Amino acid sequence: MTAPKFRHLQFDQLGSTNAEARRQAEAGEGGPLWITARTQTAGRGRRGRDWVSEPGNLFATLLINLPVPPATATQISFVTALAIYDSCVSMLSTGKQLTLKWPNDVLLDNKKLAGILLETVPCNEPGKIALAIGCGVNLLHAPDQTAYGATWLSAHAGQTISPGQFLNKLAPTMKGWLNVWQNGQSFDQIAKAWQERASHIGKIISLASGNQTITGKFLALAHDGALILELADGRQKHYHAGDVSFHTQTNPGSSNAE
C-alpha cells in the first residue's frame, strides 16, 4: 500500500483535533498537516456545541498557514464543504441525495452527515493567518436527538468506510479545491460550485441570527460567502452567521425573537 502524499499525525485519543492543531501551531508548526484521532473527549462543533465522538467516525483537522486576511480566510469553510461533499459522492451508492447547507454542513437525504469548525490559531509567519479546519464526518455512527436529524455514510455506501480510507480521499480532494480557490482570488468559482451542490437555493428558509429568527428566500451566496436573504418587502439582506432551518412556510420576511 502506498504511503499517503500528505503529512498526517494520528492519535488514539485527543480532547479535540482542533485543540491539538492549536498546540502544534504554538510550537511553530505551520502545516499543511492533518491531525486525526480515533476518539475525542471534548469534541466541539460550531458555537461551542459538543460534538459526539464515537470511534469509527472521522475526527480530523487540517492545520494550514495562508497569506490571506481574516475576512478571506472564512471562505475556507466553503472550500472544505466542497472537499467533503466530493469525497462522500465518490463512496455513495446511486440515488442518494447529498447537499450542502449554509454555512458549513453536509447533508445526506436532508440529515446531517458532516460538519466543519474553522478556527484561527497562532501563526509565526508574518503576513499569514493560521487556520485549524476541523472536519467531523459520520462514517459509522450518527448522534441521536439532533435538531435536524443525522445519518452516517457507511449505511448508504454498501460498505464500511474507515476514517483512514475517508481521509485518503479527503486530503487530496481538499488540496485540489484549495488550488481552485487560489487564496481567495477565485472564490467566485468556489461559490458557483457550492451553490450547485446546495440545498434550498431559491426556497424559503429561516435563519436564527443573534436573538432573532428571520424568514425569507435564500437567493445566493454573496461575493464574501454571506447568505443573501430576500425578505417579504423585497429587501435583500446579507448574513454572515446564523443557523438555517428549512420549512414550507410561504410568508417570507417575518422576524421572531427566540
Order of alpha helices (4+ residues) and beta strands (2+ residues): beta-alpha-beta-beta-alpha-alpha-beta-beta-beta-beta-alpha-alpha-alpha-beta-beta-beta-beta-beta-beta
